[in-house]
Amino acid sequence: MQQNRTVLSFLIFPIILLAAFHAPVGLAESDEFSITIKKEKPKKPETPAEQIEAAGYTKRGADTCLRCHDEESEYPVLPIFKTKHAVVADERTPFAGRQCEACHGPGEFHTQTEEGEEAGSIVSFNPVDDDLIATPERYNRLCLNCHEKDARIGWQGSVHESVGTTCTNCHRIHVEHDQVLATASQPDVCLSCHKQQRAEIHRASAHPIRFGQMACSECHNPHGSVSDTLLIRPTINETCYTCHAEKRGPFLWEHAPVAEDCTTCHVPHGSSHPALLARRLPLLCQQCHSQTGHPSVAYTAGALPPSGAAGFLVAKSCLNCHSQVHGSNHPSGIKLSR
C-alpha cells in the first residue's frame, strides 16, 4: 500500500508543477486557480457580398427594419404597408413570409452597422449603392420569383431585358401609388427614356397621352411580347383594332395598305398632319397612286391643277371622293368612293 502511494505521488507532482508554472500572475498565493480560454469573435466578412452569404435573418423581421427606416429616414418604407406587398393575410406576398428580407435578403450584418459606418450586406436594388456583382439579372430575379407569369412571361429575351433594364428602373415599391401603374403618370416614366416619342406626342395630331387619358401600356407590353416593338398584340393592326374596331373589316372592297399595316399611312405617337397621317394629302396617296390623268396633278405655279379641277384638292383632298379609304362594303365601292 505504501509503495502505491509513492508511485501516485510521483505521478501527480509533475502535473501540479506544470499547472503552477502556467498559472496567471497573482494566483501563486491562492489555493485555487482556473484557466479561462477566451473565444475569439468571428471576423465580420468584409464585402457586402460576403456578408449576405454569411448573414442570417433577423428575428423580428420588419420591426427590426423600422427602427431606422421610419418616416424621417433617408429611405422611408412606411408607405409599403398601404400596398399589396404588405398584405399579411395573402400568402403570396412578402409580408406573409420573411417580410422585408423576402426581397432584400438576410439583414443580420446590416442591422449591426454602427453609426458612421457604411451600410452594407443588404440588397438595396440600386447598383450604385450595392457593392455586389450588380447585374440586372440579379435584381430582376428577386422580383420574377413571384411575378414571372401572365403578362411578364415574355420578359426573358425582350428588348428591355436585353438592354439591362431592371424592375426598379420603372417601378417604385415603397410608395402607396406606383407612378407607372397610373394612366395619367405612366407616360412620364416611359418617356424619361423614350425621348423621340416624348416629342411626337406633343405634335398637333396625337393620341391623348399628354392629357392623361391614355397610357403607353394600352398599346405596349413593357415586360415583353412576340412583336419587335413590345405591342400587346402580335401585329400592329391587331393592336390598333383594340380601339379602332370599325377599321377591322372584313370589307367587300379592301384598301390593300390598310389590311397590311396601319403605319403605312399613320404615325402612331403623333404627327404634324391631321389624323396622325405620315404626309399631307394628296402627297400621301400619291406615294402609291399614279398622278397621270388624275385631277390631282399639280399643273399651275401654285402647285394646283388647272382651273375647274381645283375643287378636287381643297378640304379633304382625295377623301372628297374616296371617302371610304379604309374599305367599303358597297357593291359599287370598288374605288372606295361609297
C-alpha positions as CSV (number, residue, x, y, z in Angstrom):
1,M,0.0,0.0,0.0
2,Q,2.9,2.4,0.9
3,Q,4.5,1.6,-2.4
4,N,1.3,2.5,-4.4
5,R,1.1,5.9,-2.6
6,T,4.7,6.7,-3.5
7,V,4.0,5.9,-7.2
8,L,0.8,8.0,-7.2
9,S,2.6,11.0,-5.6
10,F,5.4,10.7,-8.2
11,L,2.8,11.0,-11.0
12,I,0.8,13.9,-9.6
13,F,3.7,16.1,-8.5
14,P,4.8,17.0,-12.1
15,I,1.3,17.9,-13.1
16,I,1.0,20.3,-10.1
17,L,4.3,21.9,-11.0
18,L,3.2,22.3,-14.7
19,A,-0.1,24.0,-13.7
20,A,1.7,26.3,-11.2
21,F,4.2,27.3,-13.9
22,H,1.4,28.3,-16.4
23,A,-0.9,29.9,-13.8
24,P,-1.6,33.7,-14.2
25,V,0.4,36.2,-12.2
26,G,-1.4,36.9,-8.9
27,L,-2.7,33.4,-8.4
28,A,0.6,32.0,-6.9
29,E,-0.6,32.6,-3.3
30,S,-4.1,31.2,-3.9
31,D,-5.0,27.6,-3.2
32,E,-7.4,27.6,-6.2
33,F,-6.9,28.8,-9.8
34,S,-8.7,28.4,-13.1
35,I,-7.6,28.6,-16.7
36,T,-10.0,30.7,-18.9
37,I,-9.9,30.2,-22.7
38,K,-11.1,33.4,-24.5
39,K,-13.1,32.7,-27.6
40,E,-12.2,35.0,-30.5
41,K,-15.2,36.9,-32.0
42,P,-15.9,35.7,-35.5
43,K,-14.4,38.1,-38.1
44,K,-17.1,40.0,-39.9
45,P,-17.0,39.5,-43.7
46,E,-15.5,42.5,-45.4
47,T,-17.6,43.0,-48.5
48,P,-21.4,43.2,-48.6
49,A,-21.4,40.2,-51.0
50,E,-19.6,38.1,-48.4
51,Q,-21.9,39.5,-45.6
52,I,-25.0,38.5,-47.5
53,E,-23.7,34.9,-47.9
54,A,-22.8,34.7,-44.2
55,A,-25.7,36.6,-42.7
56,G,-28.8,35.2,-41.1
57,Y,-32.4,36.6,-41.0
58,T,-33.4,38.9,-38.2
59,K,-35.7,37.5,-35.6
60,R,-38.2,40.4,-35.6
61,G,-38.4,40.9,-39.3
62,A,-39.9,44.3,-40.4
63,D,-39.9,45.5,-36.8
64,T,-36.1,45.5,-36.9
65,C,-36.0,47.5,-40.1
66,L,-38.5,50.1,-38.9
67,R,-36.2,51.1,-36.0
68,C,-34.2,53.1,-38.6
69,H,-36.4,53.2,-41.8
70,D,-39.2,55.4,-40.4
71,E,-40.8,58.5,-41.9
72,E,-37.7,60.6,-41.1
73,S,-35.2,58.1,-42.7
74,E,-33.3,58.8,-45.9
75,Y,-35.0,55.6,-47.2
76,P,-38.6,55.7,-45.7
77,V,-40.5,52.5,-46.1
78,L,-43.7,53.0,-44.1
79,P,-45.9,53.6,-47.2
80,I,-45.4,50.0,-48.2
81,F,-47.9,49.0,-45.6
82,K,-50.6,50.5,-47.9
83,T,-49.6,48.3,-50.8
84,K,-50.4,44.8,-51.8
85,H,-46.9,43.6,-50.9
86,A,-47.7,44.1,-47.2
87,V,-51.0,42.1,-47.0
88,V,-50.1,39.5,-44.4
89,A,-53.3,37.5,-44.9
90,D,-52.2,36.8,-48.6
91,E,-49.7,34.0,-48.6
92,R,-48.3,35.2,-51.9
93,T,-47.0,38.5,-50.5
94,P,-43.6,39.1,-49.0
95,F,-45.1,40.1,-45.6
96,A,-46.7,36.7,-45.3
97,G,-43.2,35.3,-45.0
98,R,-39.9,37.0,-44.3
99,Q,-41.3,40.5,-44.8
100,C,-38.6,43.0,-45.8
101,E,-36.0,40.3,-46.0
102,A,-38.0,38.3,-48.5
103,C,-36.8,40.8,-51.1
104,H,-33.8,42.4,-49.6
105,G,-32.1,39.3,-48.3
106,P,-30.9,38.4,-44.8
107,G,-30.0,41.6,-42.8
108,E,-28.1,40.3,-39.8
109,F,-24.9,42.3,-40.5
110,H,-26.9,45.2,-41.9
111,T,-28.6,45.7,-38.6
112,Q,-25.2,45.6,-36.8
113,T,-23.9,48.6,-38.7
114,E,-22.8,51.2,-36.3
115,E,-23.2,55.0,-36.8
116,G,-20.7,56.4,-39.2
117,E,-20.1,53.0,-40.9
118,E,-21.1,52.4,-44.5
119,A,-24.2,50.3,-44.6
120,G,-23.8,47.0,-46.5
121,S,-24.8,43.4,-46.6
122,I,-28.3,44.2,-47.9
123,V,-29.8,44.1,-51.4
124,S,-30.8,47.8,-52.0
125,F,-31.9,47.2,-55.6
126,N,-29.7,50.2,-56.5
127,P,-26.5,49.1,-58.4
128,V,-24.9,52.4,-57.3
129,D,-25.3,51.6,-53.6
130,D,-24.7,47.8,-53.8
131,D,-21.1,46.7,-53.6
132,L,-22.1,43.5,-55.3
133,I,-21.7,41.9,-58.7
134,A,-24.5,44.3,-59.6
135,T,-26.1,42.7,-62.7
136,P,-29.7,43.4,-63.7
137,E,-30.4,39.7,-63.7
138,R,-29.6,39.5,-60.0
139,Y,-32.2,42.2,-59.1
140,N,-34.8,41.2,-61.6
141,R,-34.7,37.6,-60.5
142,L,-35.8,38.6,-57.0
143,C,-39.0,40.2,-58.5
144,L,-39.5,37.5,-61.1
145,N,-39.6,34.8,-58.4
146,C,-43.1,35.9,-57.8
147,H,-44.1,37.9,-60.9
148,E,-42.8,35.9,-63.8
149,K,-46.1,34.8,-65.2
150,D,-49.1,36.1,-67.1
151,A,-48.1,39.5,-68.7
152,R,-44.5,39.1,-67.7
153,I,-43.9,35.6,-69.1
154,G,-42.1,37.2,-72.1
155,W,-39.6,39.2,-70.1
156,Q,-36.7,36.9,-71.0
157,G,-35.2,38.0,-74.3
158,S,-37.4,41.1,-74.5
159,V,-35.9,44.5,-75.6
160,H,-36.0,45.9,-72.1
161,E,-34.3,42.8,-70.6
162,S,-31.6,42.8,-73.4
163,V,-30.6,46.4,-72.7
164,G,-30.2,45.7,-68.9
165,T,-33.3,47.4,-67.6
166,T,-34.2,46.5,-64.0
167,C,-37.7,46.4,-62.5
168,T,-36.8,49.3,-60.2
169,N,-35.9,51.5,-63.2
170,C,-39.6,51.8,-63.7
171,H,-41.3,50.6,-60.5
172,R,-41.3,52.1,-57.0
173,I,-42.1,49.6,-54.3
174,H,-42.1,51.6,-51.1
175,V,-44.8,54.1,-52.2
176,E,-48.6,53.9,-51.8
177,H,-49.2,54.5,-55.5
178,D,-46.7,53.3,-58.1
179,Q,-46.4,56.0,-60.7
180,V,-46.1,53.6,-63.6
181,L,-49.4,51.9,-62.7
182,A,-51.5,55.0,-63.2
183,T,-52.7,56.1,-66.6
184,A,-52.0,59.8,-66.0
185,S,-48.5,59.4,-64.7
186,Q,-47.2,56.3,-66.5
187,P,-46.1,58.2,-69.7
188,D,-43.7,60.3,-67.6
189,V,-41.9,57.1,-66.6
190,C,-41.7,55.7,-70.1
191,L,-40.8,58.9,-71.8
192,S,-37.9,59.5,-69.5
193,C,-36.1,57.1,-71.8
194,H,-38.0,57.3,-75.0
195,K,-37.2,60.9,-75.9
196,Q,-38.4,60.7,-79.6
197,Q,-41.8,59.6,-78.5
198,R,-42.0,62.4,-75.9
199,A,-41.5,64.9,-78.8
200,E,-44.1,63.1,-81.0
201,I,-46.9,63.1,-78.5
202,H,-46.7,66.9,-78.3
203,R,-47.4,67.4,-82.0
204,A,-50.6,68.8,-83.4
205,S,-52.2,65.4,-84.1
206,A,-51.6,62.8,-81.5
207,H,-53.2,60.2,-79.2
208,P,-54.3,61.8,-75.9
209,I,-51.3,60.6,-74.0
210,R,-50.1,64.0,-72.8
211,F,-53.6,64.8,-71.4
212,G,-53.5,61.7,-69.1
213,Q,-56.3,60.0,-71.0
214,M,-54.2,57.2,-72.4
215,A,-51.2,55.1,-71.1
216,C,-48.4,53.6,-73.0
217,S,-49.3,50.1,-71.8
218,E,-52.6,50.3,-73.7
219,C,-50.6,49.5,-76.8
220,H,-47.3,48.2,-75.5
221,N,-46.3,45.5,-73.0
222,P,-43.1,46.7,-71.4
223,H,-42.5,43.2,-69.9
224,G,-42.1,41.6,-73.3
225,S,-44.2,40.3,-76.2
226,V,-43.8,38.5,-79.5
227,S,-43.6,41.7,-81.5
228,D,-40.5,43.8,-82.1
229,T,-41.9,46.9,-80.5
230,L,-43.4,45.2,-77.5
231,L,-47.0,45.5,-78.7
232,I,-49.8,44.0,-76.7
233,R,-51.0,42.1,-79.9
234,P,-48.9,40.1,-82.4
235,T,-49.2,42.7,-85.1
236,I,-49.6,46.5,-85.5
237,N,-53.1,46.2,-87.0
238,E,-54.4,43.9,-84.3
239,T,-53.1,46.4,-81.7
240,C,-54.8,49.3,-83.4
241,Y,-58.1,47.3,-83.7
242,T,-58.4,47.0,-79.9
243,C,-59.6,50.6,-80.1
244,H,-60.4,51.2,-83.7
245,A,-62.6,48.2,-84.3
246,E,-64.6,49.8,-87.1
247,K,-61.5,49.7,-89.3
248,R,-61.1,45.9,-88.8
249,G,-63.5,44.8,-91.6
250,P,-63.9,42.4,-93.3
251,F,-64.7,44.7,-96.3
252,L,-66.1,43.8,-99.7
253,W,-63.6,46.2,-101.2
254,E,-60.3,46.4,-99.2
255,H,-57.7,49.0,-99.4
256,A,-54.5,46.9,-99.5
257,P,-52.2,49.1,-97.3
258,V,-54.9,49.3,-94.6
259,A,-55.1,45.5,-94.4
260,E,-51.3,45.2,-94.4
261,D,-50.0,47.8,-91.9
262,C,-51.7,50.9,-90.4
263,T,-48.3,52.6,-90.1
264,T,-48.1,52.8,-93.9
265,C,-50.2,55.9,-93.6
266,H,-50.3,56.8,-89.9
267,V,-47.7,57.8,-87.3
268,P,-49.0,56.2,-84.0
269,H,-47.3,58.5,-81.5
270,G,-48.0,61.9,-83.2
271,S,-47.9,63.8,-86.4
272,S,-47.9,67.4,-87.7
273,H,-50.6,66.3,-90.2
274,P,-54.3,65.7,-89.4
275,A,-55.4,62.2,-88.3
276,L,-51.9,61.1,-87.5
277,L,-51.0,60.9,-91.2
278,A,-47.5,60.4,-92.3
279,R,-47.8,63.1,-95.0
280,R,-50.3,65.6,-96.2
281,L,-52.9,64.7,-98.8
282,P,-52.7,64.2,-101.7
283,L,-49.0,63.6,-101.3
284,L,-49.6,60.6,-99.0
285,C,-51.9,58.9,-101.6
286,Q,-49.5,59.7,-104.5
287,Q,-46.8,57.6,-102.8
288,C,-48.7,54.6,-104.2
289,H,-51.2,56.0,-106.8
290,S,-50.0,57.5,-110.1
291,Q,-50.9,61.1,-110.8
292,T,-51.2,60.6,-114.5
293,G,-54.6,61.6,-115.9
294,H,-56.0,62.4,-112.5
295,P,-57.2,65.9,-111.4
296,S,-54.7,65.9,-108.5
297,V,-51.8,66.6,-111.0
298,A,-50.2,69.9,-110.0
299,Y,-50.1,72.0,-113.2
300,T,-50.0,75.6,-112.1
301,A,-47.3,77.6,-110.4
302,G,-49.3,77.5,-107.3
303,A,-49.0,73.7,-107.3
304,L,-52.7,73.3,-108.1
305,P,-54.5,71.6,-111.0
306,P,-55.9,73.8,-113.9
307,S,-58.9,75.9,-113.3
308,G,-62.1,73.9,-112.9
309,A,-60.4,70.9,-111.2
310,A,-59.0,72.7,-108.2
311,G,-62.1,71.6,-106.2
312,F,-60.8,68.1,-106.1
313,L,-57.8,69.2,-103.9
314,V,-59.4,71.5,-101.3
315,A,-60.8,70.4,-98.0
316,K,-60.1,66.6,-97.7
317,S,-58.3,66.4,-101.0
318,C,-58.5,62.7,-102.2
319,L,-61.0,62.0,-99.5
320,N,-63.5,64.3,-101.1
321,C,-64.3,61.4,-103.5
322,H,-62.6,58.4,-101.9
323,S,-64.3,58.8,-98.5
324,Q,-64.2,55.1,-97.6
325,V,-60.4,54.9,-97.6
326,H,-60.2,52.1,-95.1
327,G,-62.5,49.8,-97.1
328,S,-66.0,49.7,-98.5
329,N,-68.9,47.2,-98.3
330,H,-70.9,48.9,-101.0
331,P,-71.4,46.9,-104.2
332,S,-70.2,49.9,-106.2
333,G,-67.4,50.8,-103.8
334,I,-64.5,49.4,-105.8
335,K,-62.9,52.8,-105.9
336,L,-63.6,53.3,-102.2
337,S,-65.9,56.2,-103.0
338,R,-69.0,54.9,-101.3
